[in-house]
Amino acid sequence: MELLLTILTALAGAVLLFALAIALFLVLRTLQSVRGYIEKINFGVRAIEKETEMLAGVDKLNGGLTALAGGLESVGAHFANVDRNVGTVGEALLRR
């Protein structure tokens, strides 16, 4: 009887180890599949990074454009003064 229980225990242990090996193999296949997707995502991210390298100077360009906008506002104010002065001179010339 003890021999039979020992054999059954060993057989159950072997079945457990076999099931564990199959489960680990299935997990390995799934992880390899996920790895393939991650490599594709990584490739896409690198491509996006390469394509957007030129945008690194946007902050400098934005600062320059902000300064230009300030200068253009000043020019607009000067043109408004010139327009007002020309209007005054025009009215004075028409009165004569």
WOLIN-V342414 format. One record per helix or strand of 3 or more residues. SS is the DSSP state (H for helix, E for strand). FROM is the first residue (numbers start at 0). TO is the last residue. If there is no record, write none. Layout:
# WOLIN-V342414
ss=SS from=FROM to=TO
ss=SS from=FROM to=TO
This chain:
# WOLIN-V342414
ss=H from=1 to=50
ss=H from=52 to=94
